[in-house]
Amino acid sequence: MSSSIVQCFFGAAAALRADLRERGSDLAVLCGDPAEELVRFARSAGADSVFFNEDYEPFARARDARVCDALERNGIAAHSCLDHVYFGASEIVRSDGSSYKVYTPYRKQWLAALWERPRPAVASLRRLRDRLLPADVIGHTHEVGTPEDFGFNSSSRYPACSERAAHNLFESFVRSGLEDYGKRRDFPALDATSHLSPQLRAGTIGIRTCVEAAKRGPAWLNELVWREFYQAILANFPNVADGPFLSQGSRIEWRDSETDFAAWCSGETGYPIVDAAMRVLNETGWMHNRLRMIVASFLTKDLLIDWRKGERYFEQRLADGDVAQNNGGWQWCASTGTDAVPYFRIFHPVTEGERFAPGGTFVNSVIPELRDVPSKHVHAPWRSTAPPKKYPPPIVDHATARQRALAAYGRAFG
């Protein structure tokens, strides 16, 4: 888990507590074994039922099963609710009941279901005032912690998560970004994405709210369906959390180069678009979606390093770190997942930079060492007549690395 996501969760919890206290209630913060603490709290509050949101991560499913068992053994009913996704993993399936493995037919049925059985947004806290428990019934509750309490760091550059922050981002995006999202979303310098992924991860905005707005913006709706697809894949094929979806992926002969991996992590590969993306991630806990694909392709194809190392690194940095999305994205780029990019499709780090970050505005804003490099060479500074002295040369030749990757994948995929 990353410092940025811990900060998001604690920030969201603190904001929720403040809202509840304004309404005469409180947030019960429990510390200890989840099963024991929830049974104790339910008894003290006089509750005969506990409702919780489904979570498809393997660890969470095991935890929730144990908690449900403890609650029911103590005469307290446990009810799961669907909130993290719009449609559950068992709702969008093939005609024979089996799970989809390819995105396009999944998307087609998902969209058909959306128009046939739309789901209302969850009621806001303001509408639940009369149904909130008084603070004295909740009783003693722990303080909301800080990241430092648990060995993590805080940063003003990490996303701030709260219902208010999510609402402001949502309103701004719907008002001025949704219409042109499809045309602008691939260009990191334009800042044309919603930035709502950390809010969705922290639960400060609901997927139903986003989907309702996205009905007017098909490009954004398509991205939200990708999110649903990867959630369904994790739920129906939990083995992807530990290994490749495609069996051929286990036969790839990965390189074990700690030096190259360290250069990738720190943004010192010598390829500006890759390095700028990694430096932004390390500093802010967030990365633009196009950049995620570029850096993942570079790690798995140019450096031929196991995608699981990149996946774990992202988990340790991303404020929107979610097993389903993170795993699905990495396996797509590594060509080991369901409906993944063909292994012979390898992003060219210079071409990607020139196409999606033209002129160098984005990389120059992140990498000061490149500010004196002419714009025509900013994505390949080694071609300049005066290469920057403080910026590293490429750690790998892309053309050579591409051939190496094609050979390794060819042997694995036959």
C-alpha positions in Angstrom: 0.0 0.0 0.0 1.2 3.5 -0.9 1.7 6.5 1.3 -0.6 8.5 -1.1 -3.5 6.0 -0.8 -3.1 5.9 3.0 -3.3 9.7 3.1 -6.4 9.6 0.8 -8.2 7.1 3.1 -7.4 8.9 6.3 -8.3 12.3 4.8 -11.6 10.9 3.5 -12.3 9.3 6.9 -11.5 12.6 8.8 -13.8 14.6 6.4 -16.6 12.0 6.9 -16.2 12.2 10.6 -16.5 16.0 10.5 -19.6 15.8 8.4 -21.2 13.3 10.8 -20.4 15.2 13.9 -22.0 18.4 12.4 -25.1 16.3 12.2 -24.9 15.0 15.8 -23.5 11.6 14.9 -20.0 10.2 14.7 -17.8 7.8 12.8 -16.9 4.6 14.6 -13.2 4.0 14.2 -12.4 0.5 15.4 -8.9 -0.9 16.0 -8.2 -4.6 16.2 -9.4 -7.8 14.6 -12.2 -7.0 12.2 -14.4 -9.9 13.2 -14.1 -9.3 16.9 -14.5 -5.5 16.7 -17.5 -5.6 14.4 -19.3 -8.1 16.6 -18.6 -6.0 19.7 -19.7 -2.8 18.1 -22.9 -4.3 16.6 -23.8 -5.5 20.1 -23.1 -2.2 21.8 -25.1 -0.3 19.1 -28.0 -2.7 19.4 -27.7 -3.7 15.7 -29.2 -7.0 14.5 -27.7 -6.6 11.0 -24.5 -5.3 9.4 -24.4 -4.1 5.8 -21.1 -3.9 3.9 -19.9 -3.3 0.3 -18.5 -6.1 -1.8 -14.8 -6.1 -2.5 -13.3 -8.4 -5.1 -9.7 -8.3 -3.9 -8.7 -11.8 -2.7 -7.6 -10.6 0.7 -10.7 -8.6 1.2 -13.0 -11.5 0.2 -11.3 -13.8 2.7 -11.6 -11.1 5.4 -15.2 -10.5 4.7 -16.1 -14.2 4.7 -14.5 -14.5 8.1 -16.3 -11.4 9.5 -19.6 -12.6 8.1 -19.1 -16.0 9.8 -18.4 -14.3 13.1 -21.4 -12.1 12.9 -23.8 -14.9 12.0 -22.4 -17.1 14.8 -23.3 -14.3 17.1 -26.9 -13.9 15.8 -26.1 -10.8 13.7 -27.2 -10.9 10.0 -24.6 -9.9 7.4 -25.7 -8.3 4.1 -23.4 -7.5 1.2 -24.2 -4.5 -1.0 -23.0 -3.6 -4.5 -21.4 -0.2 -4.6 -17.8 -0.4 -5.8 -19.0 -1.4 -9.3 -22.1 -0.5 -11.3 -22.9 -4.1 -12.2 -21.7 -7.1 -10.2 -19.2 -9.6 -11.6 -21.9 -12.2 -12.0 -24.4 -9.9 -13.8 -22.6 -9.3 -17.1 -21.9 -12.8 -18.4 -22.2 -14.8 -21.6 -25.4 -16.5 -22.6 -24.1 -19.8 -21.1 -23.4 -18.1 -17.8 -19.6 -18.1 -18.2 -17.5 -15.0 -17.7 -16.3 -12.7 -20.5 -12.6 -12.8 -21.3 -12.7 -10.2 -24.0 -13.6 -6.6 -23.5 -15.6 -5.7 -26.6 -18.5 -8.2 -26.1 -18.4 -7.5 -22.4 -18.8 -3.8 -23.1 -21.6 -4.4 -25.6 -23.7 -6.3 -23.0 -22.7 -3.9 -20.2 -24.1 -1.0 -22.2 -27.2 -2.8 -23.1 -27.8 -3.6 -19.4 -27.1 0.1 -18.5 -30.1 1.3 -20.6 -32.3 -1.6 -19.6 -31.8 -1.4 -15.9 -30.1 1.9 -14.8 -29.3 2.2 -11.1 -30.0 5.3 -9.0 -27.1 7.1 -7.2 -26.8 6.4 -3.5 -28.5 8.9 -1.2 -26.3 11.7 0.1 -25.4 12.1 3.7 -27.7 15.2 3.9 -30.7 13.1 3.1 -29.9 10.5 5.8 -29.9 13.0 8.7 -32.9 11.4 10.4 -31.4 7.9 10.1 -28.0 8.6 11.7 -27.2 7.1 15.1 -26.6 9.8 17.8 -23.0 10.1 18.8 -23.7 8.8 22.4 -25.0 5.6 20.9 -21.8 5.1 18.9 -19.9 5.7 22.1 -16.1 5.6 22.4 -14.3 5.7 19.0 -10.6 6.0 18.1 -9.2 9.1 16.5 -8.6 9.0 12.7 -5.0 8.2 12.3 -2.3 9.9 10.2 -0.1 8.1 7.7 2.9 8.7 10.0 1.1 6.7 12.7 1.5 3.6 10.5 4.9 4.3 9.0 3.8 6.1 5.9 4.5 9.7 4.7 2.2 12.6 4.0 2.6 15.1 1.2 0.8 18.2 0.1 1.3 16.9 -3.5 -0.8 13.8 -3.0 -4.5 13.9 -4.0 -6.8 15.1 -1.3 -9.8 12.8 -0.9 -13.1 13.9 0.6 -16.7 14.1 -0.6 -16.3 17.8 -1.1 -13.0 17.4 -3.1 -14.6 14.7 -5.2 -17.7 16.8 -5.9 -15.6 19.8 -7.0 -13.5 17.6 -9.3 -16.6 16.0 -10.7 -18.5 19.3 -11.3 -15.4 20.9 -13.0 -14.8 17.9 -15.3 -18.5 17.5 -16.3 -18.8 21.2 -16.9 -15.6 21.8 -18.9 -13.9 18.5 -19.7 -16.4 15.8 -20.5 -17.3 16.9 -24.0 -13.8 17.0 -25.3 -12.4 14.1 -23.2 -12.1 11.7 -26.1 -10.0 14.2 -28.1 -7.8 15.5 -25.2 -7.4 12.7 -22.7 -4.2 11.2 -24.2 -2.1 14.4 -23.8 -0.7 14.8 -20.2 0.2 18.4 -20.7 -3.5 19.3 -21.2 -4.6 18.0 -17.9 -7.8 16.8 -19.5 -8.7 13.8 -17.4 -11.2 13.7 -14.5 -8.6 12.9 -11.7 -11.5 11.0 -10.0 -9.7 7.6 -9.8 -8.4 8.3 -6.3 -11.8 9.5 -5.2 -13.5 6.3 -6.6 -10.9 4.2 -4.8 -11.5 6.0 -1.5 -15.3 5.9 -1.9 -15.7 9.7 -1.8 -17.7 9.5 -5.1 -19.9 6.7 -6.3 -19.6 4.9 -9.6 -23.3 5.4 -10.3 -22.8 9.2 -10.1 -20.0 9.0 -12.6 -21.8 6.6 -15.0 -24.9 8.8 -15.0 -22.8 11.8 -16.1 -20.8 9.7 -18.6 -23.9 8.8 -20.5 -23.3 12.2 -22.2 -19.6 11.4 -22.8 -19.1 8.0 -24.5 -15.3 8.2 -24.3 -15.3 8.6 -20.5 -18.1 5.9 -20.2 -15.8 3.6 -22.2 -13.1 4.0 -19.6 -15.5 3.4 -16.8 -16.6 0.1 -18.5 -12.9 -0.9 -18.6 -12.8 -0.4 -14.9 -15.9 -2.7 -14.5 -14.3 -5.3 -16.9 -11.1 -5.6 -14.8 -13.1 -5.8 -11.6 -15.1 -8.7 -13.1 -11.9 -10.4 -14.3 -10.4 -10.2 -10.8 -13.6 -11.5 -9.2 -14.1 -14.4 -11.7 -10.4 -15.2 -12.2 -8.7 -14.4 -8.9 -5.5 -16.2 -10.0 -4.6 -13.1 -12.0 -3.6 -11.4 -8.7 -0.6 -13.7 -8.4 0.3 -14.6 -12.0 -0.5 -14.2 -15.7 -3.9 -14.7 -17.1 -2.5 -16.4 -20.2 -0.5 -19.5 -19.5 2.1 -18.5 -22.1 3.0 -15.5 -19.9 4.6 -17.9 -17.3 7.1 -19.0 -20.0 8.5 -15.5 -20.7 12.2 -15.4 -19.9 12.4 -12.1 -18.0 15.6 -10.3 -17.3 16.7 -9.7 -13.7 18.4 -6.4 -13.9 18.2 -4.5 -10.6 20.2 -1.6 -12.2 17.7 -1.1 -15.0 14.7 -1.5 -12.7 16.1 1.1 -10.3 16.7 3.5 -13.2 13.1 3.0 -14.3 11.7 3.6 -10.8 13.7 6.8 -10.3 13.0 8.2 -13.7 16.6 8.0 -15.0 16.2 5.8 -18.1 17.3 8.5 -20.6 13.9 8.5 -22.3 12.2 11.7 -21.3 8.6 10.7 -21.6 9.3 7.6 -19.4 11.3 9.5 -16.9 8.9 12.4 -16.6 6.0 10.0 -16.0 7.9 8.2 -13.2 9.0 11.3 -11.5 5.4 12.6 -11.4 4.3 9.3 -9.9 7.0 9.4 -7.3 6.2 13.0 -6.3 2.4 13.1 -6.6 1.1 9.5 -6.2 -0.7 9.8 -9.6 0.1 9.1 -13.2 -1.8 10.0 -16.4 -3.3 6.9 -18.1 -1.4 7.2 -21.4 1.8 7.5 -19.4 1.0 4.4 -17.5 0.9 2.5 -20.7 4.1 4.0 -22.0 6.1 3.2 -18.8 4.6 -0.3 -18.5 5.5 -1.1 -22.1 9.0 0.2 -21.6 9.6 -1.9 -18.5 8.2 -5.1 -19.9 9.2 -4.8 -23.5 12.3 -2.5 -23.7 13.8 -3.7 -20.4 12.2 -7.2 -20.5 11.5 -7.0 -16.7 8.7 -9.0 -15.2 5.4 -7.0 -15.1 4.8 -8.0 -11.5 7.7 -5.8 -10.4 6.2 -2.8 -12.0 2.7 -3.7 -10.7 4.1 -3.9 -7.1 5.9 -0.6 -7.6 2.7 1.1 -8.7 0.9 -0.4 -5.7 3.6 1.3 -3.5 3.1 4.7 -5.1 -0.4 5.2 -6.6 -3.2 7.1 -4.7 -5.7 5.2 -6.8 -4.0 1.8 -6.4 -6.6 -0.9 -6.9 -5.7 -4.5 -7.5 -8.1 -5.0 -10.3 -7.2 -1.9 -12.4 -3.5 -2.1 -11.6 -3.2 -5.7 -12.5 -5.4 -5.5 -15.5 -3.5 -2.5 -16.9 -0.1 -4.1 -16.3 -1.1 -7.5 -17.8 -2.6 -5.7 -20.8 0.7 -3.9 -21.5 2.8 -7.0 -20.8 0.6 -9.0 -23.2 0.0 -11.6 -20.5 -3.6 -10.7 -19.6 -7.1 -11.2 -20.9 -7.8 -9.3 -24.1 -4.2 -7.9 -23.9 -2.3 -5.9 -26.5 -0.6 -8.4 -28.9 3.0 -9.0 -27.8 4.5 -7.7 -31.0 2.9 -4.2 -30.3 5.7 -2.4 -28.5 5.5 1.3 -27.8 8.4 3.4 -29.1 9.3 5.8 -26.2 10.5 8.6 -28.5 7.5 8.4 -30.9 5.1 8.2 -28.0 6.6 11.3 -26.5 6.6 13.2 -29.8 2.9 12.3 -30.4 1.4 12.8 -27.0 3.7 15.4 -25.4 4.7 17.5 -28.4 7.0 20.5 -28.0 8.3 19.2 -24.7 6.0 21.3 -22.4 5.2 18.3 -20.2 8.7 16.8 -19.9 10.3 20.2 -19.4 7.9 20.9 -16.5 9.1 17.8 -14.8 12.8 17.4 -15.9 14.7 20.6 -15.5 17.8 19.1 -17.0 16.1 19.2 -20.4 15.1 22.8 -20.5 17.9 23.9 -22.7 17.4 21.1 -25.2 15.8 22.2 -28.5 12.2 21.2 -28.7 12.8 19.0 -31.8 15.2 16.9 -29.7 13.5 17.0 -26.3 12.3 13.4 -26.6 15.7 12.2 -27.8 18.2 14.6 -26.2 21.2 12.4 -27.2 20.5 13.6 -30.8 21.1 17.2 -29.9 24.4 18.8 -30.8 24.8 19.6 -27.1 23.3 16.8 -25.1 22.5 17.8 -21.5 25.3 16.9 -19.1 23.1 16.2 -16.1 20.6 13.9 -17.9 21.5 10.2 -18.5 21.9 8.7 -21.9 19.4 5.9 -22.8 20.0 2.8 -20.7 18.9 0.7 -23.7 18.7 1.1 -27.5 15.0 0.8 -28.4 15.5 -1.0 -31.7 17.8 -3.6 -30.1 15.6 -4.0 -27.1 12.5 -4.5 -29.4 14.1 -7.4 -31.2 15.1 -9.0 -27.9 11.5 -8.7 -26.6 10.1 -10.1 -29.8 12.4 -13.1 -29.5 11.6 -13.8 -25.9 7.9 -13.4 -26.4 8.0 -15.5 -29.6 9.6 -18.4 -27.7 7.0 -18.1 -24.9 3.9 -17.8 -27.2 5.2 -20.1 -29.9 
